[in-house]
């Protein structure tokens, strides 16, 4: 870790010696590094010669051109400048431009030394997306009826996740670099829950949002929406109807044409950066909690012509408790619940695109050339992952920085996570093999939400480890700088220190489905004084803060997506976190 390069000078010039030392380097990634496959115990065997040849032959995807020198800090387009905030005081609250969030220096793990701003050298910078929850809101397996016991179990903005996601891509494309150093951004990493229902339709939408293209966010009847929002049920906001539903009683508007606009064709420009992907529980499991891929009834219902929209509060509470308490990881109780309510189901248009996708199909979608965008091929995943049935990998971010994407989902069911012994050993080996590089770890689950050690059906005898084991392992490697994750839909930044002085930061970022709908820019810099700094800067989508109820364009809907989420009944008011969890400078001693 003695070598340091500025991002501006080294982003396209990869250190060859470092690459050849890395295990199983297989592809040039976005002009900023090489993707690293899982080692021999987890994936197809490759020797140094094959790795070198593969790297030489792989297609190159170019990173964004660096801005003209001198590089300069900026705040425009970030939450340092402005954040959406309510401009009315009661009822349904309209949003407008609010005051920005100041940067907080955190010296929990190392002292902040004066003069560092004039000495610092950029090492790397990237953007984290997390918990997009791109949602087929008409899907037959959805649990909207839990709203009869929990107001936030269904949210009025759920039909606009696609428009909101595209607007976030537009925001990143408009950034002129990293906010603190001004250096070029290297890539975007998604940290899971990219989709919501584990549906093939949602996976296609996710891939097109990230890589670019036109598509229609609709399933079932191609002519009109079929779901809870035109059901006439007062339990849900009926935007196109004048019916006095529960949400309109709280001030939600009547918006004629809303649902037709929500399922209209959209266009995503695709990211103008390379992007990588990490899997979350909603990507791995139907509804994010059921290990039910082998259940023929639930699979058939997902693509069929019936949908349950109502349940009593008592029934909903019982079902919600069984999910929360992990009493039904395989979804057998959920299946029996649906069978018992078969006569209450409404007719909808069947659609094969709503079928659940497997982990292999998830990987193959990432490897599909149609979704390559600016790369890299596979977006971190490789054919070795497909062959081995793994969803974790390592990749080189810059000369002196590697990234490691973990799979913390549990195929045995439930929404919390854990990690298998094989993957934990691979993580340890990857960090040891790259001990001369700083490391940033990515996962979906946080350290505190990795408490689900249910056996993986594919490896029933393999031990699974909780988050504290991962914290201990990362703390034993002095090259680990940060663990970046999501899942909890809240901004939280946690310092981790080991008894011998080794330390790293855990950076958990709020979702883009629940207000305040954020993503995070992270910059790594060397302060040239024995310390490093990690700068975190939150960003919102490009949609305007103010909404216009008559504007049902793609951009207008993206603005409504944010405002509706702010007003969603039962929504939490603390997901934005405290000032120390938002825009920060996180200081570390050099290992």
N, C-alpha and C positions, 0 to 999 in steps of 0.2 A: 504493500500500500504506500510505498515511498514515492511512487511515480504519481504525478498529478498533471492533468492536461486541462486546458480550458475547453469548454464545450464548443466554442466557436472554432477552435483550431483542430479539434480531434474528432468531431462528430462523424466525418466521412473518412478518416484515416485510422483504421483499426490496428491496434498493436498486434502484429503477427505472432510474436513470441507468446503473448498471453493466450491468443486463440488456440494455438497448437497445443498448449498445455492443458486447455480445458477438455473435459471428457466429452467425446462424441459430438463435436461441433459439426452441424450439418447444413446450415444455410445462412447466407448473408441476410441480415435483417435490417431493412430500412436504412442502410447506409450508416447505422450506428452500432452494429454489433452482429453477433452470430447466435443463432438459436442453438441450444444445447439439449439433446435428448436425454431421457432417463437412462441411467447406466445399464449395463448388461443384465443385471438381476431383474430389471423392470421392463426392458424393451429389447428390440432386436439388437443383436450384437453388431458392433461396428469397430473396425480397427482404425489406427491413426491415418493410414493411407486412404481408406475409404472416406473417412471424415474430411480429410483435406480435399479429396477430389469432389466430394459433395458440396463443400463450401465454395470451391472454385466454379462449379457448374451452376450453382443456384442462381435464380434471377435476382437482380438487385432492385429494391424499391427505394426511391430517393426520398430523403427527409426534406422538410420545408427549407427553402433557401434562407440563410441567415440574413437578418436585417443589416443594412449598411452600417459600418462602424462610424462612430463609436456606439457600442451597445449602451442602452440607457434604461433605467427603471421606468415603470409606468403603472398607472392604476386604472385607466379606462377599461371598461368591460369586466371589471372584477368587483368583488364586494368591498374592496378598499375604498372605492369611489361612491357606490350607492348600493342599497339593498331594498328590495320591495318591502313596503310597510303600509299598514292601513291608514287611509286618509279620512275615513268616517269612523264614528265612535260607537255605533250600536247596530243590532240586526245583522243583515248581510253586509259585510264590510268591504268596501272597494279599496283596491291597492293603488299605490302611487310610488314615487321615488322617495326613499327614506335615506337617512344618514348611513354612511359606510361604516364598516367595522374596522377599527384600528388594529395594527399589528402589535402583538404582545410578545415580548422576549421572555423565553422560559429557560432559566438557568438551573433547573432541578438536578441535572446530571453533570453540569460543568459550568464554570464561571464565564460570564460574558466579558471579554477583554476589550478595552478601549482601542479604537483605531482599526478594528477588524474590517469595517466597511471599505476602507481604502486598500486593504491587503488581499481581500478574498479573491479566489479563483473558482470559476464555475466548473463543476465536475459533470453534472447531468441535470436534466429537467424533464418532467413528464406530467401528464394529466391523468387523474384517476376518475373514472366513472364507476358508480356502484348502485345496485338495486334500481335499475331502470324499470323493472317489472312491466315490460311490454306485454300488453294484456288483450287477449281475445275476450272482450267483456260479454260476449254472447255465448260463451262456452257452456255446455250442459252440466259440467261437473262443478261449476263455481258455487261458492258457499254464501251467496248474497243474503239468503234468508236468515243467517246468523244475526243480521241486523235487528231482528225482533228482540234480541237479548243484549246486543252490543252495537251501539250506534255506529261505531267506526269499522265494523266488520264489512260494510259496503260503503264506498265513498262516491260522491256525486261526480267526480272528475275521471272515473275509471275508463270511460270510453275515449279519452284523449291522450293516453300514454304515448301513442305513436307520434302525434303532433308535438308533444312535449319533448320527446327524445330527439326528434329531428332538430328542434330549436336549440338543444344543447350542442349538437354537432355544429350547428351554425355559429354558436358562440365560440367554440374552440377554433374554428376556421378563421374567425375574425381577430383572434389574439395575435399580436405581432411578435410574440416571444414570451420568455419567462418574465413575470412581473418585477422581480427583484434585480436580476442580472441583465435582463434584456436578451439573453442568449437564446438560440433557437430551441423550441420544444422538440424532444426526440420522438415521443410516441404517446399514445393513450392506452391505458390498461383498464379493462373492466374487471371489477372484483366480485362478479357474480350476481345472481338473480337478474340476469339479463332478460329472461322471460318470466311469466307468472304462473302459467298452468302446465308447463312442460308439454305444450302443444306445438305440433309441427308448423302451424300457421304463425305462431309467435316467433319461432326460431327463424323462419324466413324473413319476417319483418325486422328482427334484430340484425340479421346479416345485411339486409339492404339499407337499413338506417346507417350502419357503420361504414359500409363500403360504397354506398350510393346506388340510386335507382328509383324508378317509379313503381308503385304498387298500391293496392287498395286494401286498407285495414278492415276487412269485412270477411265474415264467413257465413255460411248458411244461404239465405235468400239474397241473391245479388242485387235485388231491387230495393230492399229496405231492411232496417234494423229489426231484430227479433230478440228482445231481452227484457230485463226488468224495467228499463226506462221508458218503454211504451206499453207496459203491462196494465196500466190503469190502477195499479196497487199503490195506495197512499204511503206504504212503507218506504218507497223509493221516489226520488226526484223525477218527475215526469216533465221534462223541459218543453216538449212540443205541445203539451196539453194544458188546458186551463184548470184542470182538476186541482183542488186545494190539498195537495199532498203535504206530508209532514215537513219537507224541506222548504216548500213555498211559505209555509206558516212561519218559518224562520227568516224569510226574506229572499230566498232563492228566486231567480227570475223565471219568467215564462219566455222561452226563446224558440219561436217557431222556426223550424228548419234545422235545429241543432243536430238531431240524430242523422239526418241525411248528410249534413256537412261532416259529421264525425266519421262516416264510412265512405267518404269520397276519396278518389285517388289522391295520393300525396307524392311528393318528390323529395328525396334526400340527396343533398350534394355529395354525401359521403365525407368522411374525415380527410382533410388534406395532410394528415400525418399517418404513419404506420400505426397499427393498433394490435394489441394482444388481448387475450381473453382468459378469464378465470371462472371456474364453474361454481354456482351457488346451489342451495337446496331447491329453489324453485326451478332451476334448470335440470336438476337431476331427478326430482320426484314429482309425480302428479300432485298439484296444489301445494307443492313445496314441503309436504309432510308424509305422504303415503308411499311406502315401498310396494306399489300395487301394479307394476308393469305386467305381472303374470296373471292378473285377475281378469278373466274374459268378460265378466259382466261390466266392470267399470270401463274397460277398453271399448266395449261395444256402445255403452252409453255415451262416451265421449264423442263419438262420431254419429250418433243416432238422432232421432227426431223427437226426443222428449227432454224437458227441462223442468226441474223443480224450482219454484220461485217463492214459496211460502212455507213456513213452519211455525208452530206455536213457540212462545218465548221459552217455555219449559223444555220442549224438545231441542230447541236451538242451544240452550244452555248446556244440556247434557252432552250434545255432540261437541260443542266448543271445548268443554272440560276434558273430554276424552282425547282431543287433539293436543290441547295444552299440556296435559299430564302424561303424554306419550303412552296412553293406554291402548291405542289402536294404530301401531306403526305400519301394519300391512293394509289398512283400510278395510278390513273385513267388517268391522262395526259400521263404518260409513256405508259400505255396500248394503248391509242389512237395513240400515236406515232408509236408503233410497228405495229399496224393494218394498218396504212397508208403506212408502208414500207414492207408489207408482200411479195410483189413481188421481193423485193431486197434481201430477205433472202436466205441463202444457205442451202442445205440439209446436215444434219448430222445424226448420228445414235441415235435414241431415247433411253432414259435410265430412268427408274423409280427411280434410286438412286439419281437423281438430284432434286427430289421433295423437297419443303421447309418443314422444321420441325417446329412443334409447341413448345411452352414453356413446355407443358407436356412431349413431346417426348424428349426434351433436358434434363429434369430432370430424366426421366426413363433411358436414356442412361447412366447417371452418376450412377444410382442405379443398373445397370446391373452387375451381378457378373463377367461377362466376362471381364469387364474393371476395376476391383477392384485394380489391381496392388498391391502396398503396402498400399492401403487404404487411408483414412478411407472409410468405406462403404458409397457410395453416394458422396464422395469427398466434404462433407459439407452439401449437400442436404439430405433430408429425405423423407419418405413417407408422412409426414405431409405437406411438401411443395407441393407435388403432389395433396393431398387432398384439400389444401387451395388455390392452384393456385398462390403460392408465390415463389420468387427466391431470398430470403434473409435469413440469418441465422447467428448464433454466435457460436463460438467454443473456447475451452480453448487451448491456446498456451503453457503455462507453469503455474507453481503455481500461479504466480502473474500477468499474462498477458492473456487477452482474445483477440480474433480476431472477427471482425464483418464484414460480407460481405453483401454489399447493392446491390439492383437492381435499377440502375438509368436510365434504358431504358424506353422509352415511347411507348407503344403499339399503340398509335394513329398515329405514324409515325414521320419521320424526324430523323436525326442522332444525334442531341443534346439531352440532357437528363433532367430529373427532378425526383422528388420523391413524392409519394402520401402521404396524411395525415396519413393514417393508418400505413405505414411503418415508417414515421417520429416519430409517437408516440411510436411505438415499439422500435425504436432506443433509444429514450430518456429513456424508461423504462428499457431496457437492460443495459444501462450505469448506471442508478441509482441502479439497482439490483446487479450490480457488481462493486460498488463504491470502494471496497477495492482491486480491481485489475486494473492495467494499461490496457489501451485499444488501439488497433491498428485497424483503420477502412480501409476497402478495397472497392473500387468501380471501375467502368470503367471510368465514366466521371469525369472531374476535376470540381472544384468549379466554374470556369469561363465558363464552357461549359454546365452547367445545367441551361439553359434558355428557355427550351421548355416545356411549361406548357399546352400543348394540352391534353384534357381529355383522360383518358384511356377508350377505348370502353367497357371494362368489368365493369368499375366503373365510368360511365359518370358524376355523380354528385360529385365525390370526388375531393377535392381541391388538386392541385399539387404545389410543392414548388421548387423554384430555389436554386442554390448553396449557395447563401448568407444566406438562412435560415439554411442550413446544417452547414455552418461555425459557425453561431451564436449558434446553438445547441451544437456542439462539443466544442466550446469555453466556454460553461457554465458548462462543466464537467471537473474538475481538473485531472481526471484520463486518459484523452485522450492524447496520445503522438504523434500520427501520423495519417494522412489520406493518404493512398497509392493508386495511380490510374494511368491511362494511357490515351488513346483516342487521345491525341494531337500529338502523335508520336515524342515527343520532351522531352528531359531532362529539367525539371524545378523544383526547390525546393523553396517553398514559406513559409515564416514564418507567422503565424497567432497569434495575441495577442489580448486579451480582456482587457477592461479598468481596471478590478480588478487584472490584472497581470497573469491571466490564459493564457496558450499559448499551441500551438501545431504546428507541421510541416506538410505541405502538400508536398508529394513526388510524382511527376509525372515522369514517365519513358518512354524513347523512345521505339518505336515499334521494332519488329523483322522482319518487312517486308521492311521498308525503311532504307537505310544506316543512321547510323552506325550499326544497327541490334544488339541490346543490351538486357540484362536482368540485374537485380540488386539484390545484396545480402544486406540484412538489418540486423544489429545487435543492440540489445538493451542492454545497460549496466548501472549499478548504479556506479557512481563515488565516492560514500561514502563521499561526501562533500556538500550535499544539491542539487546536480545536477545529471541529467541523460544525457547520450549521445546516439544518434542514429548514427551509422556508416553506410554509404551507399557506396557500392563498385560495380562498373559496370563490367559485364563480357560479352565476345563475345562467339560465338559458338566455338566448338572444331576444326572446319575446319581450315586448314592452311591458313595463309594470302596470300601466293603466290599461284597462280593458274597455272595449266598445261592444255593447251587446248586439249591435247591428253588424259587427264584423265577424263573419263566420268563415273567413279565409283560413288557410293553413296557419298563418302567423297569428291571426286573431284567436283561433282556437288554442294555440300554444299559450297565449296570454291568459285565456280563460282557464286553462289547465292549472296554472299557478294560483289564480284567484279562487277558483272553486276548492282547491286543496286547502287553502288557508281557512276557508269557511266550513270545511267538512265537519259535520257534527261529531263530537267525541274525539276530535284530533288533539294530539299532544301539543303543548305550547313550549316544550323544552328541547325539541329535536335539533334546533340550531346550536345547542350547546352553550357553554359560557365563553367569554372572550378568550380565555386561555385554550379553547378547543377549536378556534376558528382560524383567523389569520395570525400566524405565529412565526417566530424564529426559535427553533429548537436546537440547543447547543449540546455538543458531545465532545468528550475528550477523544483524541485520536487513539486507536487501539494499538 
